[in-house]
Amino acid sequence: MSLTPLLVDVGTALEEATGIVQYALVFLFAAIPVVEILVVVPVAIGLGLNPVMTAVVAFTGNVGSVYALILSYRRLLAWWQSRTENDEPSDRYARARRLWDRYGLPGVSLAGPVMTGVHIAALVALLAGSRGRLVATWMTAGIAVWTVVLTGASVAGFSALGIV
C-alpha cells in the first residue's frame, strides 16, 4: 500500500483548514488506524503547524483511540470473531504477533507505532492476555516516545530543507 495518496489527503485536509480546526483534524487523524502519528505529525509540521502543539494534540488523539479500544475490546472481539470465523490473520496482525512472541508487551508497545500501528499492537497484547491497564501504560509510553522522535525528526528535517 502506497502512503502517497494518504499523505496527500491528510495534507490537503490540514492545508484547507484554518486555526483550531487544523488541530482538531490532527487529533482526529492521529486517532485513525493507518494514519496515526506516523503520518499526521510530519505532515502537520511540514505545513507549518506549531510542532509542540501538533505533538500534544496528535499524542492525545492516538492515545485516546487506544484507550477506547482497550475499554471496548471484548465487544469488538466478539463482533470480529462472528465475522471472520475462518479468515487468515492479516500481515499487520502476524507482524505484531511475531513482535509479541519475541519481545512481549514492552516490545510490541515500543515497536508497534511504526511496525504495525498502535491499534493492532494493543489488540495483540490484549488477545495474548495482558491486562488492559498494563497495555494502556506501555502503549502510552510507546506512543510518547514515537511522538517525540517524529516531532524532533520532522522539525530537524524540515529545518534542514528550509521548509519550516
FENBELQUI-V102730 format. One record per pair of residues at least 24 apart in sequence whose C-alpha atoms are under 6 Angstrom apart, sorted by the first residue. I is the first residue (numbers start at 1). J is the second residue. If there is no record, write none. Layout:
I_J / I_J
This chain:
26_58 / 27_57 / 27_58 / 27_61 / 30_58 / 30_61 / 30_62 / 31_61 / 31_62 / 31_65 / 42_154 / 70_132 / 92_116 / 96_121 / 109_138 / 109_139 / 109_142 / 110_142
